[in-house]
């Protein structure tokens, strides 16, 4: 089995970004969605990214942001990857001169394979837990057995992951990567360094 990548999302402070990088996370995520308790401003993200070492992927999370607004933000914040968590169509995710991943919220009865297949231009698809009216960051896991095997698209598993359950999740789903936010926090938007370290360690141990 190949090495599973890890992303620590909902970063709001430089010290938390440094903890994630030090622990060995492959990517860190910034939430540009005002309704989220983990939302950051352009200025916050700029200040944190300016202090990052090389080879750390910076990801921006967006929820149905108007195209012009997103384009202006990308002129100011040097993001490597875009993560769309709203109702964006493939066409709405494209054309920003950056790779993107599309989040899909999973619930029983979904035809996940066909939903994934719709986003052929994506670099990967993130599977998160469906909670009505909440685009992500719910802290709740979904039934991992709903994820079909053999999907050709790289799958990022999210939703309710913690240092305690991520190994089991990886062994069952065999994702390309895992994404965590609330599962490694001391409070919303504030990471717990020991949990971040334990999470990344667990991901790397899950062979």
C-alpha positions as CSV (number, residue, x, y, z in Angstrom):
1,X,0.0,0.0,0.0
2,X,1.3,3.5,-0.9
3,X,1.8,6.1,1.8
4,X,-1.4,7.9,2.7
5,X,-1.1,11.7,2.7
6,X,-2.5,13.9,5.5
7,X,-4.0,17.4,5.6
8,X,-4.6,19.4,8.7
9,X,-7.5,21.8,7.8
10,X,-8.9,24.8,9.6
11,X,-5.6,26.4,10.4
12,X,-6.0,29.9,11.9
13,X,-2.7,30.4,13.7
14,X,1.0,30.3,12.6
15,X,1.9,28.1,15.6
16,X,-0.7,25.5,14.6
17,X,0.7,25.5,11.0
18,X,4.2,24.9,12.4
19,X,2.9,22.1,14.6
20,X,1.3,20.4,11.5
21,X,4.4,20.8,9.4
22,X,6.7,19.6,12.2
23,X,4.4,16.5,12.7
24,X,4.8,15.7,9.0
25,X,1.5,16.8,7.5
26,X,1.6,17.0,3.7
27,X,-0.9,19.9,3.5
28,X,-2.6,22.5,5.6
29,X,-6.0,24.0,4.9
30,X,-7.4,27.5,5.2
31,X,-11.2,28.1,5.4
32,X,-12.4,31.0,3.4
33,X,-16.0,30.7,4.5
34,X,-17.3,33.4,6.8
35,X,-19.9,31.2,8.5
36,X,-17.2,28.7,9.7
37,X,-15.8,29.1,13.2
38,X,-12.4,28.3,11.5
39,X,-12.6,31.0,8.9
40,X,-9.5,33.1,8.2
41,X,-9.1,36.5,6.6
42,X,-6.8,37.1,3.6
43,X,-4.4,38.8,5.9
44,X,-4.2,35.9,8.3
45,X,-3.6,33.4,5.5
46,X,-0.9,35.6,3.9
47,X,1.0,35.9,7.2
48,X,0.9,32.2,7.9
49,X,1.8,31.1,4.3
50,X,4.8,33.5,4.3
51,X,6.3,31.6,7.2
52,X,5.9,28.1,5.8
53,X,8.9,26.0,4.6
54,X,9.0,24.5,1.1
55,X,7.1,21.3,0.1
56,X,4.0,22.0,2.2
57,X,0.8,22.2,0.1
58,X,-1.4,25.1,0.9
59,X,-5.1,24.5,0.4
60,X,-8.0,27.0,0.3
61,X,-11.5,25.8,1.2
62,X,-14.4,27.6,-0.5
63,X,-18.2,27.3,-0.3
64,X,-20.0,28.7,-3.4
65,X,-17.8,31.8,-3.5
66,X,-18.6,34.1,-6.4
67,X,-16.0,33.6,-9.2
68,X,-14.8,37.2,-9.3
69,X,-14.3,37.2,-5.5
70,X,-12.3,34.0,-5.7
71,X,-10.2,35.3,-8.5
72,X,-9.3,38.4,-6.5
73,X,-8.5,36.3,-3.5
74,X,-6.1,34.1,-5.5
75,X,-4.2,37.2,-6.6
76,X,-3.4,37.9,-3.0
77,X,-3.0,34.5,-1.4
78,X,-0.5,32.0,-2.9
79,X,-2.6,28.8,-2.6
80,X,-1.5,25.6,-4.3
81,X,-4.8,23.8,-4.4
82,X,-8.5,24.8,-4.2
83,X,-11.1,22.7,-2.3
84,X,-14.7,23.3,-3.2
85,X,-17.3,22.4,-0.5
86,X,-20.5,23.9,-1.9
87,X,-22.7,23.1,-4.8
88,X,-20.1,24.0,-7.4
89,X,-20.4,22.3,-10.8
90,X,-17.2,21.1,-12.5
91,X,-17.3,24.2,-14.7
92,X,-17.4,26.4,-11.7
93,X,-14.4,24.7,-10.2
94,X,-12.2,25.1,-13.3
95,X,-10.4,28.0,-14.8
96,X,-8.5,29.3,-11.8
97,X,-5.1,28.1,-13.0
98,X,-4.8,25.8,-10.0
99,X,-5.7,22.2,-9.4
100,X,-8.8,21.5,-7.4
101,X,-10.5,18.9,-5.3
102,X,-14.3,18.7,-4.9
103,X,-15.9,17.7,-1.6
104,X,-19.0,15.4,-1.8
105,X,-21.1,14.9,1.3
106,X,-22.0,11.2,1.7
107,X,-25.3,9.7,2.8
108,X,-26.9,6.3,2.4
109,X,-28.4,5.8,-1.1
110,X,-25.9,8.1,-2.9
111,X,-24.4,6.8,-6.1
112,X,-20.9,8.0,-5.1
113,X,-19.2,6.5,-8.2
114,X,-21.3,8.6,-10.6
115,X,-20.9,11.7,-8.5
116,X,-17.1,11.3,-8.5
117,X,-17.2,10.6,-12.2
118,X,-18.8,14.0,-12.9
119,X,-15.6,15.8,-11.7
120,X,-13.2,14.4,-14.3
121,X,-11.1,17.6,-14.2
122,X,-10.5,17.4,-10.4
123,X,-7.2,16.3,-9.0
124,X,-9.2,14.3,-6.3
125,X,-12.5,14.1,-4.6
126,X,-13.0,14.5,-0.9
127,X,-15.7,12.5,0.8
128,X,-17.2,14.1,3.9
129,X,-20.2,13.5,6.1
130,X,-23.6,14.7,5.0
131,X,-25.3,16.9,7.6
132,X,-28.2,19.0,6.4
133,X,-27.3,22.7,6.0
134,X,-23.6,22.2,7.0
135,X,-21.0,22.1,4.2
136,X,-18.3,20.5,6.2
137,X,-16.4,20.4,9.5
138,X,-19.2,18.5,11.3
139,X,-16.9,16.3,13.4
140,X,-19.1,13.4,12.4
141,X,-18.0,10.2,10.6
142,X,-20.1,8.5,7.9
143,X,-20.4,4.8,7.1
144,X,-17.1,4.1,5.4
145,X,-18.5,1.0,3.8
146,X,-20.5,3.3,1.5
147,X,-17.3,4.2,-0.3
148,X,-17.1,2.0,-3.5
149,X,-13.8,0.3,-4.2
150,X,-11.9,0.7,-7.4
151,X,-12.6,4.4,-8.0
152,X,-10.0,5.8,-10.4
153,X,-10.1,9.3,-8.9
154,X,-7.8,9.9,-5.8
155,X,-10.1,9.8,-2.8
156,X,-9.5,12.0,0.3
157,X,-11.4,10.8,3.3
158,X,-12.8,13.3,5.8
159,X,-15.5,13.6,8.4
160,X,-15.1,12.8,12.0
161,X,-11.6,11.5,11.8
162,X,-9.4,11.5,15.0
163,X,-6.1,10.0,16.1
164,X,-8.1,7.1,17.5
165,X,-10.0,6.1,14.4
166,X,-8.0,7.2,11.4
167,X,-6.0,3.9,11.2
168,X,-9.2,1.9,11.0
169,X,-10.6,4.3,8.4
170,X,-7.5,4.0,6.2
171,X,-7.4,0.2,6.4
172,X,-11.1,0.0,5.3
173,X,-11.3,2.7,2.7
174,X,-7.7,2.8,1.3
175,X,-7.9,6.5,0.5
176,X,-5.2,8.5,-1.2
177,X,-5.3,11.0,1.7
178,X,-7.1,11.9,4.9
179,X,-8.3,15.3,6.0
180,X,-8.9,16.4,9.6
181,X,-10.0,19.5,11.3
182,X,-12.1,19.2,14.5
183,X,-10.5,15.8,15.4
184,X,-7.2,17.5,16.3
185,X,-8.5,20.6,18.0
186,X,-8.5,22.0,21.5
187,X,-11.4,24.3,20.5
188,X,-12.8,25.4,17.2
189,X,-10.0,26.9,15.1
190,X,-7.3,26.1,17.7
191,X,-5.3,22.9,17.2
192,X,-4.1,20.6,20.0
193,X,-0.4,19.9,19.2
194,X,-0.4,16.4,20.8
195,X,-3.5,15.5,18.8
196,X,-2.0,16.7,15.5
197,X,1.2,14.7,16.2
198,X,-0.8,11.6,17.1
199,X,-3.0,11.9,14.0
200,X,-0.1,12.2,11.6
201,X,1.7,9.4,13.3
202,X,-1.4,7.2,13.1
203,X,-1.7,7.9,9.4
204,X,1.8,6.9,8.8
205,X,1.4,3.7,10.8
206,X,-1.7,2.6,8.9
207,X,-0.1,0.2,6.4
